[in-house]
Amino acid sequence: MDLFSRSWTALRTAVAELSDEDFSRPSGCTGWLVRDLVCHLVIDAQDVLITLATPADTEPTRDAVTYWEVTETAPTGDDPLDALTVRLAAAYEEPWLLKFHLDDVGSAAGRAAELADPALRVGTRDQVLAVGDYLRVYVLEWTLHHLDLIAHLPDAADPPAAGLAGTREMLETIAGTAFPASFSDKDALLIATGRRAPTDAERAELGGSAARLPLFLG
C-alpha cells in the first residue's frame, strides 16, 4: 500500500511540474505525446476507483505477476483504445485542464487505495485479485509510465527507488530470469520492456536471457 502511494504521488507530482510546452513533447509510449500519456493516467485512476468499488466473493484467479498478459508484439499506437486516448487528450485543449482532472481523480484514487483492506478481493478484466496484489499491479504501471513521462525530459525526477526495485523484481519473475546485477533498476526496466535497446555490452551480459526480451505487457 505504501509503495503504491509513493509511486502514484511521485508520478502525479511529476505531471504537476510539467510546463505547458512539455505536454507537446513525445513520451516513451509509441505514438503518444506527453499529453496523451497524462490522459491515460486519468483513465488509470478511474480504473483504480472502479475496481476498488467492485468487490468479489470468489477466490483470486490472478496475482500481481500473473495479471499481466505477455505478448511478442510491440505496441504501435494504432490500437482503437490508444487512438481514443489521443482524441480525448486533444479535447482538453489546455494543459491545465488535464493537470486538474488528474489531480482530482488521482487524489481520490490514492485515498481509496489507502482506505482499502489489502486482503479483500476485487474484480477487474474478468479476473479476481486481492486488493494488495491489484495495487502492486499499479506499482508496476505507475513506475513504467513515470519513465515514459520523463523519457524526453532529462531534468525531471526519476520514479522512487523502491518502485524501480519492486518493478524490477516483478519483471524478473514474469521473465523467468534475473537481469544482470550490473544493470541499474532503471536500465533493467527500460531494456526488459523494449523502451530502449541494449548496447552490445549489455546484450553480452544478458547472454541467453536476451532471447526472452523484450517483454510487452498488456
Buried (B, 14 or more C-beta within 10 A) or exposed (E): BEBBBBBBBBBBEBBEEBEEEBBEBBBBBBBBBBBBBBBBBBEBBBBBBBBBEEEBEEEBBBBBBBBBEEEEEEBEEEEEEBEEBBEBBEEBEEBEEBBEBBBEBBBBBBEBBEEBEBEBBBBBEEBBBBBBBBBBBBBBBBBBBBBBBBBBBEEBEBBBEBBBBBBBBBBBEBBEBEBBEEBEBBBBBBBBBBBBEBEEEBBEBBEEBBEBBBBBBE
